[in-house]
Amino acid sequence: MSRELPASVNFEVVNPRGIAIPPKLTPLVPRIPDLNGKTVYVINVTRKVQTEEVLEAIATLLRERFPAANVVHVLRKLNYHLDEPELWKEVAEKADAAILGPGD
């Protein structure tokens, strides 16, 4: 069985790297000059081994250094890949600053 080949074949060549769309840049929020009188959330996001001890130490140091600050130490209820909209709503409404850890 012989098959007849087309007279011409056209190929479209594309760049394997794709087209990089520039990300939308959002500027950082200005730093708070003093945490006294502010509410700071310290949130354990991933529940990794010994992160609770490290974040508790950070919360303790913040309380010592800024005695008039309200430091709220939170251990997320769910695994890091599951959303907790109630927690993020609380943080958005009440926190002046937040520390999330670990950040790997």
N, C-alpha and C positions, 0 to 999 in steps of 0.2 A: 504494500500500500504506500503510495507516495502522496505526500501532501504538498499542496502548492503554498509557497511562502509569499507573504505580502511583498510588494515592490519596495516599500520603505517602512521603517519603524522609527517612531519618535519616542524619545525618552525625556522625561523632565528630571533635571538634576537639582537636588535640593541640598542645602547646607545641613549636615548632620548635627551641628551644634544648635540649630534652631535660631529663633530670633529672641534675643533677650529684651524683655519689656522692662524699662526702668521702674524700680519700685517707687511707690508713693512714700515720700519722706515725711515723717512727722517729727517735729523738733521735740527735744526733751523738755520736760516741765522744769522750770527753775527750781533750784535746790531751796529747801526750807532752811533759813539761817539758824533757827533755834527750834528744837523739838519740844521744849517746855510749853505746856498748854495745848499740845497737838496730840492727836490719836495716831499711833503707829501700829499697824498690824504686822506680826511676824508669822508667816504662814508656811507650814511644812507641806510642800506640794507633792512630793514623791514617796514619802515614808521609807526612804532608804535606811539601811543600818546606821545607827548612831546619829542620824540627822536631828532627831528630836533633842538629843543632848546638846548638840552644837547650837541649834536654834534657841533652846532654852537659855543657854549661856549668853547668846546675843541679846535676848529679851531682858535678862538680868542686868547685863552691862548697860543697856539703854535706860533701864529704870534707875540705876545708880548714877549715871551721868546726867540724866534729865529727870529729876525727881517729880517735876510737875507734868510730865508726859503721861498719857494713858497708853500703856503698852499692852496690846491684846495678842496673846500667843495662841495660834489656832493650828490644830492638826486636821487636815482635810478628812472628811468622812469616807470619801470614795477614792479609788485609784486615780492616779494622775491623768489617765486618758479619758476619764468620765467627767463630764461637766457638773459643776455645782452652782447653778445660777443664783440660788439664795445666798451663798457665801459671797459671790462676786457683787451681788446687789448690795449686801451689807457693807462690804469694803468700799464700794463706790459712794455710798451714802454717808458713812461714818469716818472713814480713814482720811487723814491728811497725807499719810505716807504708808507704803507697804514694802516689806522685805519678803521675797519668796525664795525658798530654798529647798533643796539644792538646785542649782541652775545648770546642770549638765544636760 
